[in-house]
Structure formats: C-alpha cells, structure tokens
Amino acid sequence: MLAWIVLGSLVFGLSGSGPAWADDVRHSGNVHSFTPAEGVLVIEAIGADGAEETVWADVRDAEIVRLARHPRRPWEWREQRTGAHWLSSGTYVTVIGRERRSGIVRASRVEVPEPDDPQ
C-alpha cells in the first residue's frame, strides 16, 4: 500500500508544469529580429485567439531546416539543414520548442518553409 502511495506521489509530482515535462509548443510567424551572437529570435505570430503576439525564442541549440514540397508528390516534404542566415527579417518561420515560465521558447527546431511553386 505504501509503495502505491509513493508511486502515485512521484507520478503526480513529475507530471507538474515544470519545463522538463512540458509539451512542445509551435509558433508560426514572420521574423521581427534575430541576434545571432545571443541566439535570440523574435517573431510576430498570430495567437490562438487571433491576436498578434510577439514570441521570443532561444535558438542557440535549435536545428534550423528549410522545408519544400516534393515537386512530384506534394503531400511529401523535403527538408534540408541550413544555418541561421535564413532567419532574416520578414522570413516566415515555425519555432518548435518548450516554453519556459518566463514565456521564452527554448527552441529545438526552426522550420523555414519555401513558398509553393505556382504552376
């Protein structure tokens, strides 16, 4: 019985809102600014309620990839690792990572989609 109480306490304790157990968040929008030396990316995103919001992301350890639809199979995406030089102002990006209590997203991945080729 005591073992079940201890196990239950651990499960509920670990399922808290701490950053190590938080779910990934996704924010998509246009790059407002990027400071490479500090790894800080600021994007203007549209929130869940439709309001514009500013999102700050730490991208120092993030994988940065360019995404493009496969030309013959448009349901498939091709991705290519790239560098931070693609994060210029106005570029549309999706930041994926974990949101800290401070509101800053610790990004694990930044996606830079290429526009579809009009045919």
C-alpha positions, 0 to 999 in steps of 0.5 A: 500500500505504501509503495502505491502511495509513493508511486502515485506521489512521484507520478503526480509530482513529475507530471507538474508544469515544470519545463522538463515535462512540458509539451512542445509548443509551435509558433508560426510567424514572420521574423521581427529580429534575430541576434545571432551572437545571443541566439535570440529570435523574435517573431510576430505570430498570430495567437490562438485567439487571433491576436498578434503576439510577439514570441521570443525564442532561444535558438542557440541549440535549435536545428534550423531546416528549410522545408519544400514540397516534393515537386512530384508528390506534394503531400511529401516534404523535403527538408534540408539543414541550413544555418541561421542566415535564413532567419532574416527579417520578414522570413516566415518561420515555425519555432518548435520548442518548450516554453519556459515560465518566463514565456521564452521558447527554448527552441529545438527546431526552426522550420523555414518553409519555401513558398509553393511553386505556382504552376 
